[in-house]
Amino acid sequence: MRKSVNRPEYRHVLDCLTQIRHDAMLTQTDLAARLDRTQAFVSSVERGIRRMDLLQVYDWCHACGTDLSSLGAMLDQRLA
């Protein structure tokens, strides 16, 4: 099994994370403050340079006012 970051579908994951931030009307700096991280961290995640574990994705979703289920549904829709 190849690493997920090397699959073309990984771009959709990053796009979904960015979309939920945009939907919440948050800048990268706003989200970073909610996560107690730097803007560079948010940027690195959205560009695919930095990966997050499931709990970090959970925190990202909740900081944007959504949940993992919504993220999963968005990803399913993009991959369909």
C-alpha positions as CSV (number, residue, x, y, z in Angstrom):
1,M,0.0,0.0,0.0
2,R,1.5,3.3,-1.0
3,K,1.5,6.3,1.3
4,S,-1.6,8.4,1.2
5,V,0.3,11.6,0.5
6,N,1.4,10.1,-2.8
7,R,-2.1,9.4,-3.9
8,P,-3.9,11.9,-6.1
9,E,-6.9,11.8,-3.8
10,Y,-4.8,13.4,-1.0
11,R,-5.3,16.8,-2.7
12,H,-9.0,16.4,-2.0
13,V,-8.4,16.0,1.7
14,L,-6.4,19.2,1.8
15,D,-9.0,21.0,-0.2
16,C,-11.7,19.9,2.2
17,L,-9.7,21.1,5.2
18,T,-9.2,24.4,3.5
19,Q,-12.9,24.6,2.6
20,I,-14.1,24.1,6.1
21,R,-11.8,26.9,7.2
22,H,-13.2,29.1,4.5
23,D,-16.8,28.1,5.3
24,A,-16.2,29.2,8.9
25,M,-14.9,32.5,7.5
26,L,-11.6,32.1,9.3
27,T,-8.2,33.2,8.1
28,Q,-5.2,31.0,8.6
29,T,-4.2,33.2,11.4
30,D,-7.7,33.0,13.1
31,L,-7.6,29.2,12.9
32,A,-4.0,29.0,14.1
33,A,-5.0,31.1,17.2
34,R,-7.9,28.7,17.9
35,L,-5.6,25.7,17.6
36,D,-2.8,27.4,19.6
37,R,-0.5,26.9,16.7
38,T,1.2,29.3,14.2
39,Q,-0.2,30.5,10.9
40,A,2.8,28.7,9.3
41,F,1.4,25.4,10.7
42,V,-2.0,26.0,9.1
43,S,-0.4,26.9,5.8
44,S,1.8,23.9,5.9
45,V,-1.1,21.6,6.5
46,E,-3.2,23.1,3.7
47,R,-0.2,22.9,1.2
48,G,0.4,19.2,2.1
49,I,3.8,19.8,3.7
50,R,2.7,18.8,7.2
51,R,0.4,15.9,8.0
52,M,-2.0,15.7,10.9
53,D,-3.1,12.7,12.9
54,L,-6.8,12.0,13.5
55,L,-7.0,14.0,16.8
56,Q,-5.5,17.0,15.1
57,V,-8.0,16.8,12.3
58,Y,-10.7,16.5,15.0
59,D,-9.4,19.7,16.6
60,W,-9.2,21.5,13.2
61,C,-12.9,20.6,12.5
62,H,-14.1,21.7,15.9
63,A,-12.1,24.9,15.7
64,C,-14.0,25.6,12.4
65,G,-17.4,24.8,14.0
66,T,-17.9,21.5,12.2
67,D,-17.2,17.8,13.0
68,L,-15.4,14.8,11.5
69,S,-18.7,13.5,10.0
70,S,-19.1,16.6,8.0
71,L,-15.5,16.5,6.8
72,G,-16.0,12.8,5.8
73,A,-19.2,13.6,3.9
74,M,-17.5,16.4,2.1
75,L,-14.6,14.1,1.2
76,D,-16.9,11.3,0.0
77,Q,-18.7,13.8,-2.2
78,R,-15.4,15.0,-3.8
79,L,-14.2,11.4,-4.3
80,A,-17.4,10.1,-5.8
